[in-house]
């Protein structure tokens, strides 16, 4: 019995070497990108948490204004200047679930431990009209800056301002 002539095709050694080299290069590139992608993912997660803070901030500022008065709260928020140092300070946890004032009034639930203070929220009054606070007005507009990480996990010392990421927005309280 005679076999029919069939032409078998196969990859040459050169083609196999090129395919293995391309595969090894692509795996190396993906592994090299993992740390940068992980850092970027953490930054995005922290930014989203910081963008959820305006609602919690408004609730906390309303509580502070109700207990001490809007004029007293305005007195604790310094007027914004070019140096922009030391506004009315509040701290929040990394998941933005808890927020309280650092130095104005104690929170209702309990202090956030130093090692859990991840976001620093600072508030300033505007210096010029139409947003300048006047006790005759029925609202208190504030410039707000959220920066993180305020304290790194396991550290009790605050992180330097230059090493923090920040988001800014405005908030307003009414009487």
N, C-alpha and C positions, 0 to 999 in steps of 0.2 A: 504494500500500500504506500502510495506516494503522497507526501504532504504537499498541500498547495503552498506556493511561495507567498509568504507573508512578510511584509516589511515591518519589523519592530522598531519603534522609535523610543528613544531614551534621552535623558538630559546628559549633556557632556559634563565633564569634571569642572570645567571653567564656569558653566552656568550654575552648578551647585555651589561652588565657592562664592560667587557673586550673590546668590540668594541668601546664603548663610551670613555673609558680611552685612547685607542690607538689614536682615532681621536683627543681628547683634547690635548694629548702630541704632536702629529704632528703639530697641529695648533700653539701651544705654541712655538715649535722649529722654525717654519717658521717665526712667528712674531719676535722672538728674533734675527733671522738672517737678517732681513730687514735693520737695520742701518749699519751693516758691509757690506752688499751687495751694499748699496747706496754709502758708502764711497769708496768702491772698484771701482764702476762704475764711480764715479767722477775722481778718480785717473787715470783710463784708458783713460777717455776722455781728461784729461789734458796732459797725456803722448802722445797721438796721436796729439794733437795740438802742443806740443813741437817738435815732429818729423816732423811737417810741416814747422817749422821755418827755416831750412837751405836754402830753396829757397828764402824766403823773406829776409833773412839775406844777401844772395849773391847779391840780387838786391839793398838793402840799402848800402852795402859796396861798390858796384860798383858805385853808385851815389856819395857816399862820396869821393871815389878815383878820380872820374871824376871832381868833383868840387874843390878838394884841392890837388890832386896829390897822387899817390900811395906811394911815399916816405913820405909825410906828414901824411898819414893815418897810415903807419907803425910806425912812430914816436909816435903816440898816443897809439898804442898797445904795452904794456910793454912786456919784455921778460919773458917767463914763468919760475918760480922758484919753489922751494919746498913749499914756503908759498902760492903761487898762489892767492895772494890777489889783488884786484883792477885792473882787466883787462879793456880794452876798453869796456865801458858799453853801452848797448842798452836795451830798454824796449819794451815790446809788450803787446797787449791786450790779454785777456783770450782766445778769439777765434783765435788768431794769425793772424788777418787780418791787423793790423797796427803794424809797428815796426819803431823806430827811436833812434838815438843816444842820450844819456843823456847829454854828455858834449862836444862832438866834434863839430858838426855843427847842426844848427836847421833843422827840417824836412821841407819838401815841403808843407805839408798839414796843420800842426798845431800840437802842443804838445798833447800827450796823458795825460789826467788829472791824478793826483797822484792816485786817488781811482780806476782808470781803469788799472794801470800798474800791470799786473799779472805775466809776465815772465821777468826775468832778464837774458840778454844774455851778457856774458863776453868773450872777445877775447884776446889771447896772442900770441906773436911771439914765435917760437921755438928757443931754445938757441944753438943747435948744428946742424952741417951739417948732412944730405944734405938739411934739411928744414929751416935752419937759413936764415933770410932775408938779402939780399945783394942788394944795389941799382943797381948793374950791372945785376942782374937776372931779368927775365921778369915776375916773379910771386911773390906773397906774400902768403905763407901758414900760416894759423892761427889755433890754438887750441881753440875750442869754448866750453863753458859750459853754458847750459840753466838751470836755477833753478827757482822753483816756490813753493809757492806763494811769489812773491817779496813784494807785499803789499796786505793785505787782504781787501776785499770790505768794504768800510766805514772807512778805516784806512789810515792815511797819513804817518805813520812811517813804514819803511821797516821791514820785518820779519827777525829774526835771521837766519844766514846761516845754523845752525844746524837743524832748523825746516823746511828746504826746501827739496824738492825732486829735483833731477838733472839728466840731460842727457848730455853726452859729445860727440863731434864729431869734425872732422877737416873740414876746408874750405880753398879754395884757390882762389885768385884773380889774373888775368893776366893783363898785361899792354895793 
